[in-house]
Amino acid sequence: MAICNENRLNCTPEEVLAATAIPSCGQFVNPSNLQAEQLVYDQAFNDLINNYGIPVDYYINTFNLSAADLLYGEDTTKKFQGPLSGVQMYIELSDDAVNLTKFGFDPGDEFTAYVHIETFTAAASAYFDYSSVGQSIEPKAGDVIDLTVLGCDRPNGRGSVKYEITERMDQDMSSLNPLLGHYVYRLRGKRYNYSFENGLSSEAVNEQIFDNSLTVFSLLH
């Protein structure tokens, strides 16, 4: 058996590199040539989120730019629409902000979530008329996510935690777009602290702890 490759002399560069003579035979990273492969990735992302994600309650911020007071930057008729229940998201939480408070920082708890684009679009469009407030059907900064399934059995009456979206990404070539496709939204946000918002209830407060705090306060005064 010959050790060296003697057949190379029988081939031309054009035959070996078909894309040189026939460009449509090459272009391995041309999205128009990757329909089947992108469908596989799309379904894989969807399966991963369904298997390892959790259902959340999603509140839509109905801010309408055309109805807002542009002088003050406010929409006085704005309210939160929701909850849109059962939206499946893969969640990553960072709850170690307490460690930074001793240094004078108060960054707040943070979260990262991944949601399948087509699944979110189908659920959200069936639930709310985005065109009525001049919005596109997609997650956006200002929407609120309630992690209800993580709050149902918390000790001492603590309820679920809410997070406000601060960033939505659909394109990050290093992690979100294998084969140049768009499959998921990556959402980032911070724990939602507020006094009052129309259409959105506050986080549950432990009444016993609150009463004990008032008792200690009264004793000290």
C-alpha positions in Angstrom: 0.0 0.0 0.0 1.4 3.4 -1.0 2.2 5.6 1.9 2.2 8.9 0.0 -0.8 10.3 -1.7 -0.1 10.0 -5.4 -3.6 10.9 -6.4 -3.1 14.5 -5.8 -1.5 14.9 -9.2 -4.8 13.8 -10.8 -6.8 16.6 -9.3 -7.0 20.2 -10.1 -7.4 23.0 -7.5 -10.8 23.9 -9.0 -12.0 20.3 -8.4 -10.7 20.2 -4.9 -12.0 23.7 -4.0 -15.4 23.5 -5.6 -16.3 26.9 -4.2 -13.6 28.5 -6.5 -15.4 27.4 -9.6 -18.9 27.0 -8.2 -19.5 29.5 -5.3 -22.9 28.0 -4.4 -21.2 24.7 -3.5 -19.2 26.4 -0.8 -20.1 29.3 1.4 -20.3 27.1 4.5 -21.3 30.1 6.7 -23.9 31.6 4.4 -27.2 31.5 6.4 -29.2 30.8 3.2 -27.4 27.4 3.0 -28.0 26.4 6.6 -31.8 26.2 6.9 -31.8 22.6 8.2 -28.9 23.1 10.6 -30.5 26.2 12.0 -33.7 24.3 12.6 -31.8 21.8 14.6 -30.2 24.4 16.8 -33.5 26.2 17.2 -35.3 23.1 18.4 -32.3 22.2 20.6 -32.4 25.6 22.4 -36.2 25.3 22.8 -35.8 21.8 24.3 -33.1 22.9 26.7 -35.2 25.8 28.0 -38.3 23.6 28.3 -36.3 20.9 30.2 -34.1 23.1 32.4 -36.0 26.4 32.6 -38.9 27.4 34.9 -42.3 28.9 34.2 -42.4 32.6 35.2 -45.1 35.3 35.4 -44.4 38.0 32.8 -45.7 41.6 33.2 -45.7 43.8 30.1 -44.8 47.5 30.6 -47.4 49.2 28.4 -45.5 52.5 28.0 -46.7 54.3 24.9 -44.4 56.9 23.5 -47.2 58.6 21.6 -49.2 59.0 24.8 -46.3 60.1 27.0 -45.7 63.6 28.3 -42.4 64.2 26.5 -41.6 67.2 28.8 -41.4 65.0 31.9 -40.8 61.7 30.1 -43.8 60.0 31.7 -46.9 58.2 30.5 -49.5 58.9 33.2 -51.9 56.2 31.8 -49.2 53.5 31.7 -49.8 50.3 33.6 -48.4 46.8 33.7 -50.4 44.2 31.7 -50.2 40.8 33.2 -49.3 38.4 34.4 -48.7 36.3 31.3 -48.2 33.0 33.0 -46.3 29.9 32.1 -43.6 31.5 29.9 -40.7 29.1 30.2 -37.3 30.7 30.8 -33.8 29.4 31.8 -32.8 31.5 34.8 -29.4 32.4 36.3 -29.5 34.4 39.6 -26.9 36.4 41.4 -28.1 36.9 44.9 -24.8 37.7 46.6 -25.2 41.5 46.6 -25.3 41.5 50.4 -21.5 40.8 50.4 -20.9 44.1 48.8 -23.0 46.2 51.1 -20.2 46.2 53.8 -18.1 48.2 51.3 -20.8 50.8 50.6 -22.2 49.3 47.4 -25.8 48.5 46.8 -25.9 46.8 43.4 -29.1 44.9 44.0 -29.7 41.3 43.0 -29.2 40.5 39.3 -30.6 37.9 37.0 -30.0 36.5 33.5 -32.8 34.7 31.6 -33.0 32.9 28.2 -36.3 32.6 26.4 -37.0 31.0 23.0 -37.9 33.7 20.5 -40.7 32.0 18.7 -42.2 30.6 21.9 -42.3 34.1 23.5 -43.6 35.7 20.4 -46.5 33.3 20.0 -47.5 33.5 23.7 -47.2 37.3 24.0 -49.0 38.1 20.8 -51.9 35.9 21.8 -52.1 37.6 25.2 -51.7 41.3 24.5 -52.1 43.6 21.5 -48.7 45.2 21.3 -49.7 47.4 18.4 -52.2 49.3 20.7 -49.3 50.8 22.6 -46.9 51.1 19.6 -44.6 48.3 20.7 -43.0 45.4 18.9 -43.7 41.9 20.2 -40.6 41.2 22.1 -39.2 41.5 25.7 -38.0 44.9 26.5 -36.4 47.0 29.3 -39.0 47.9 31.8 -40.9 44.6 31.7 -41.0 42.7 34.9 -40.5 38.9 35.6 -42.0 37.3 38.7 -40.3 34.1 39.7 -43.4 32.7 41.3 -42.3 29.0 41.4 -39.3 30.0 43.5 -41.5 31.8 46.1 -44.3 29.3 46.7 -42.6 27.5 49.6 -40.2 30.1 51.0 -39.9 30.1 54.8 -41.7 32.6 57.1 -44.2 33.8 54.5 -41.7 35.3 52.1 -43.1 35.4 48.6 -41.6 35.4 45.1 -39.0 37.9 43.9 -39.6 40.2 40.9 -36.9 41.4 38.5 -37.0 44.3 36.0 -35.5 43.7 32.6 -32.7 46.2 31.8 -31.2 44.6 28.7 -32.4 42.4 25.9 -30.0 40.8 23.5 -30.7 38.6 20.5 -27.3 38.8 18.9 -24.0 37.7 20.5 -21.9 35.8 18.1 -19.9 34.2 20.9 -22.9 32.5 22.6 -26.3 33.2 21.1 -25.9 32.7 17.3 -24.4 29.4 16.3 -24.5 29.0 12.5 -25.6 32.7 12.3 -29.1 32.0 13.5 -31.3 33.8 16.0 -32.9 31.4 18.5 -33.2 32.9 21.9 -33.4 36.3 23.7 -30.9 36.8 26.5 -32.5 39.1 29.2 -30.6 40.8 32.0 -32.1 42.7 34.9 -32.1 43.8 38.5 -34.4 43.1 41.4 -37.5 45.4 41.1 -37.9 47.8 44.0 -40.7 50.4 43.8 -43.4 52.1 45.9 -46.4 51.6 43.6 -47.1 50.6 40.0 -50.5 50.3 38.4 -51.2 46.7 37.6 -48.4 45.2 39.6 -48.4 44.1 43.2 -45.4 44.4 45.5 -43.4 41.6 46.8 -44.9 39.8 49.8 -43.8 41.1 53.3 -43.5 38.8 56.3 -46.1 40.3 58.7 -44.6 38.7 61.8 -41.1 40.1 61.1 -42.7 43.5 60.3 -44.6 43.5 63.6 -41.5 42.4 65.6 -39.6 45.3 64.0 -42.3 47.8 65.1 -42.1 46.3 68.7 -38.4 46.7 68.9 -38.7 50.3 67.5 -41.3 51.2 70.1 -39.2 49.8 72.9 -36.2 51.8 71.9 -38.2 54.9 71.8 
